[in-house]
Structure formats: C-alpha cells, structure tokens
Amino acid sequence: MTRVLRRTRAVALAAVLALVATATAACSNGDDGLDANGNIVLTVKVFGGAGFGYDNLVKQYEKDHKGIKVKYQIVTDDYDNEFRPQMLQWLEAGSGAGDVVGIEEQGVGQMMSLSDAWADLSQYGLNSRKKDYPSWKWELGHTGDGKLAGLGTDVGGMAMCYRTDLFKKAGLPTDRDKVSRMWKDWDGFTKAGEKFVASGVKSAFVDSPNQLYNTRMIQEAGKADGISYFDRHDKYVLGKNKAVRTAFDYIKTLNSKKIIGKYQNLSDEWKKAMQADGFATMACPAWMMGVIKDTSGKSNAGKWDVATVPGGSGNWGGSWLGVPAQSKHPEEAAKLASYLTSTSSQVTAFEKISAFPSSVKGQKDPKVAKLSDKYFNDAPTGKIIGDSVRNFKPVYFGELHSAVRAAVEDVLFGMVQGTYSPSEAWPKFVKAGQKVVDTSQ
C-alpha cells in the first residue's frame, strides 16, 4: 500500500507503536483465545483504505461455524510504514499479531524470511490449495525452508482511472476507448498531460509521483528480467537497474512539465484533493478502485472512469493471508484463512472492493470477467484488469524491498515537492535505499 506524509507518518507511527505495546501487554495476560462464553475468538488483521472486503464474509463464517467468533480489523491504510513495522514487532514479541494477518506483495519477501514466525498451513491440509493459484503466486507464499505460510488473496492488475469532467474541461476525449488509445504507451500519456496542463484547468493531471512510478517500474521490470531493487540473491542492485531508472526518469520528466501533483498517496491532503477535483488521473491497481469509491464519495460517482494502463499490462499489489505461529488456535485460524482465500470469497471481495482474484478460476468467473462498475461510469473493470495481468510476468521482491521502497519514495516525493533538485534526486534516491540495506546488516 501507499504511504502518508513524512511528518504525519512519524506521529501516526508513534501512536501505532504505543498501541502495539498495549496490545502486546493485553495479549500476554493468560489470554487463551476464548471469550466469556467459551467461543474461540479469531482476530483477522489487515491493511488498506478499503480493507480486504471481508465484512460480510466473516459474518457468514460465524453463522456457518458455531463456537467461532471473528474480529475483523483494518489496522491502517499504510502497509509499508505502519502495518509492516507493527507486525514485525508483534511477531518478535510473540503476541499481539492476531490469528490471520494480511501480507502485502512487496513485503512478502521479508515476512517469508521469518519462517519460525508462521504456522505451516500444510499441516492442516492446505497444500491442497496449490491447484487454485498461478505457480508464482503459490510459490511466493512459502518460506525459504519450504513452509507454506501464506495463501494468496488478490493480484493488483493495473488500469488508469481518470475524471471525465476534468478531461472535458481540458478538451481531452472522455470515452474510455478513445482515452485508452490516446495513451496506449507512455509517450501518449505524457502528451495527454501536456495538453491538460496547457488547457489551464487548475487541477493536477496526475495525483502523485509514487503511484505512477511504481506502475511504470514494475511494468518495465516485468518486461525485462523481473528484478527491481534486489536480484534473486538479495543483492542491492537499484542503482544499476534499468527498470528503476526508466521509471525514475519518467517521473522526473513529467515533473519538469508540471504534470504531477504534490499529493502523497492516502494522506489527508490527497483525500481532500480527490474529493475536491484536485487531480484528473491516477494509476489504479484493482484494489485502488475501492479506495476511490470510499474516498471520493457519492458526489463524484459517474465522474470517474477507467481506461487501460499505458503499455497495456501491469500488476501492483496483491496480498496473502498468513497464520502467525503465536495463534492460540492455529488449526481454526488456518481454516478461516482458507475460507477467506477460497475462489468464491475472492470473487466476493472483488465485487466488494475490486480486489482482483489471484485464483485462476476466480479470474474467469463471469461475476469477475464481465463485471462493470456503476461508480466508474459502468466501466468493464473485470475485463480491463483481467487483460492487464494476462501476459504479465511477476517481479521479484527481496526481503528488504518494502523498507527500501519507503525510503526511496520519500526522495521521489521530495523531488516533486522541491526538497531535492532534479540533479541531486537520483543520487539521493540510490543512497536512501543503500542506507536501509546498511543499517539492516
């Protein structure tokens, strides 16, 4: 997930860590995972602006499983800077993590490196789920020593969301097919941004640097060797990686043309700007559509539409569910995790928050493949997202990828904000990631 402004984040993280300490203390007072009536209580902890879409699913699970109560908690919007450090502290402390937890794609390498922290789901027969997934999604849910520690939820197939009303004001086409053709490649997207800026419309063309950067970087890496910040031996290679440099330079170019807004993803300023016509486009992994609905509100329904992403393919995001070894009821937690990641549940989550299924059958389900979204002007979101992942090749994310991402994207945002000059931003970008690597050793 994306991150908040640095000052805001520091305050938020301090508050979060205080809550962690409280939760850890509370969970260490002989808690046996039962409520006053003797029911087994399973706590599900996830992240993201719209969560994982499990609200109705957990209610149904409780109805179907007497003696089980489920606490579904959306802990924070921000995986990198809040949820991830919380989870690491909980796992190290041996308590507080809950029974079923979300693991984000770009942090899965780090979590899977902590083999002892996770229950082995194969002990509960869940190795039978292998047939449900693409091979890469299944393999990434394993620890280095082969333990099945995570079951896939969604994949972050890519699209581009845009405001038809702002496009009309700027003299750009509004029909999604025409828009898709207009920016069939990244040069086309740049030209569209230049026309928008020249029109005099006060809104920014792009919401923020980080979302667009990730979209381009992961797309370029997928087309090449599947490497971004680390090679497959976890050697830091960011400074020499062509996909990373291409994406960085692209943001640098757009910034020089005043095409990019200075709104940090999921910050209060970003949310207010979305509600108040602050920007016209944003990179849209499938899960982001749920965030737009929740943030932009009913007053903007029908103003948003969805086109294909420049370059045609991509994946950003997607998650897994794992069961911490500290769970008091790991077998029951494993069964719940399996239920929440079943094909039917993935389809339900897609209908709820546009989280595109990682299940092979789920992607082909008519409820997904033929889904159109009324909020987005009846855009065929199922087809658009499905097409984007059909030929996409997965990207490797090392153990420290998530931590490096948070650090380098602060520099990227700093360049757009004016903290760093364009000439000094790239060296600082590379050094910011290197510092994370150095301090982890």
Secondary structure, 3 states (H helix, E strand, C coil): CCCCCHHHHHHHHHHHHHHHHHHHHHHCCCCCCECCCCCEEEEEEEECCCCCCCHHHHHHHHHHCCCEEEEEEEEECCHHHHHHHHHHHHHHHCCCCCCEEEEEHHHHHHHHCCHHHECCHHHHCHHHHHHHCCHHHHHCCECCCCCECCEEEEEEEEEEEEEHHHHHHCCCCCCHHHHHHHCCCHHHHHHHHHHHHHHCCCCEEECCHHHHHHHHHHHHHHHCCCCCCECCCCCECHHHCHHHHHHHHHHHHHHHCCCECCCCCCCHHHHHHHHCCCEEEEEEECCHHHHHHHHHCHHHCCCEEEECCCCCCCEEEEEEEECECCCCCHHHHHHHHHHHCCHHHHHHHHHHHCCEECCHHHHHCHHHHCCCEHHHCCECHHHHHHHHHHCCCCCCCCCCHHHHHHHHHHHHHHHHHCCCCHHHHHHHHHHHHHHHHHHHC
